[in-house]
């Protein structure tokens, strides 16, 4: 009898341990599922953010070139006389426009050298960048007239905003150059 009671207690203890382990297993699996879903949501947000950045840069280049676009435009984006293709200086960055979205995909600063189809721009952030100009690069005066320019119109000492993509040598291949 005593042995039966002992076996019954052992069986009940075993059942409790099994039930406890099942609960722990469910919690671990549930936590892993939540973690995986959170990572997927985070990565999706990163992809959407990059796509929005690319769209905004392309929209700015198209607007600066005078082509028609569709979609919502703010007054600052439509008015190229405000100083930069992004609107008022400093709108997307630090004081006096020293840092802006252009620094993420190009350069902003003063032309220190012109060598054929390459410019050296001393950036407002203290970094010099080599800019490669191609036949498809849009060069535009960012004044109220906003006229198109050629590379031969560029001079050292001019302040420019460059949008483009880096090539394999680390040079920025310019898609748009705004001259102030």
N, C-alpha and C positions, 0 to 999 in steps of 0.2 A: 504494500500500500504506500509505504513511504517512497519507494522507488517510483511508483506511478505518479505521485505528486511531484517528485523531483523531475521526472520526464516531462510532465505537464508544464512546470515552471520553465524548464529549459526550452520547450517548444514555444511557449508564450514569449519568452525573451528573444528567441530567434526570430519570431514573427515581428516583434517590435523593431529589432535591428534591421530586418529586411525592409519594413515600412519606412524606417528612418532613412536608410540608404536610398530608397526610391525617391523620397522627397528631396534629398540632397542632389541626386542625379537630375531630377526635374529642374531644380533651381540652377544647377550648372548649365544644363542645356538651354534653359530659358535665357540665362545671362549671355551665353554665347550667341544666341539668335539676336538678342537686342544689340549686342556689340557689332555683329555683322551688318545689321540693318543700319545702324548709326554710321558705320564706315561707308556703306553704299550711298547714303544720303549726303554725307560730307563730300565724297568724290563727285557726285552728281552736281552739287553746288559749285565745286571748283571748275568743272567743265562748263557749266552755264556762265559762270563769271568770266572765264576766258573768252567764251564766244561773245559775250556782251562787250568786252573790251575790244575785241577785233572788230565787231560791228561799229562801235563808236569811232574807232580810228578811221575805218573806211568811210564812214559817214562824214567825218570831218574833212578828209581828203577830197571827197566828192564835192562837198559844199564849198571848199576853198577853191576848187577848180571851176566853180560856176555851173556845174551840171545840176540837173533837176533831181531831187530826191523825194521820196514819199515818207510819211510817218510824222510823228510829232517832233517839232523843233521849238526850242526855246528862243526868245529874242536874242540872247547872248550868242547862240550858235548861228543865227541868221545874220548877225551884224558883224562883218569882218573888220569894221573900223575900231573895234574895242581893244585891239592890241594883239590878240592871239586867236587862232582858229577855235579856241575853247571858250572865248569870251573875255571877261576882264582879267587882267593879270592877277595871279594869286587865287583865282577862283577855285582851282582844284589842288592847290598846294600851299606852299609856305608864303611868307611875307613878300610883297612886291613881285610875285610871280616867279620867284627863284626856283621853286620846285613845282612841277605840274605833271600832268599825265604824260607830257612829251618826254620827260626823263625816263619813263618806263620803257618806251619804244623808240627812242631816238636820243636827241640831245637838244639842249637849249643853252645858248651862250653867244660868244663873240668869235667871228672867223679870225683865226690867227695865221693861217697859211692856205694858199690855193696852189695846187700842183696838178695841172691837167684836169681830170675829172674827179679829183679828190680834194676835199676840204679838211682842214683841221679846225675843230671848234673847241675853244676853251670854255667848258661848261660853267654855268652859274654855281654848280655844286663842287667846283674845283677839279673836275676830271676832264681831261682832253679826250676828244673822240675823233676818229678818222671817219669821214663821211664819203661814201662813194656815190657819185651822181651818174644816173643812166639816162637814156633817151626818153624814158617814160616818167622821169622825175618831174613833178610839178614845182616850179619855182615862182612864188608870187610875192609881190610887195604887199605888206599888211597895213596899208594906209587906207584912207577913205576911198581912193581910186582903185586900189587892189589890182594893179596891172600885172600881167604875166612877165616874167624875166627869163633871161638865159644865163648860163653859167658865166659867160663873159661879162655880165652885168654885176656880178658879185665882186666885192672888194674886202680886203682885210679890214678889221675893225667894225664891220657891220654885225648887228645883233640878229641872230637867226633862231628859229624854232624848227627842228628837223624831226620828221616822223618817218620811220622805216623799220627794217628788220635786220638783225645782225647776220653777216655771212660767216663762213667757216673760219676766216682769219680774224674775226672779232670786229671788222669794220661794219659800219651801219650803211646798208644800201638804202638810200633815201627814196621815199615815195613822194614826200612833200617837204618843201623848204619854204618857210615863211620868213621874209626879210622885213625887219622893222625899220 
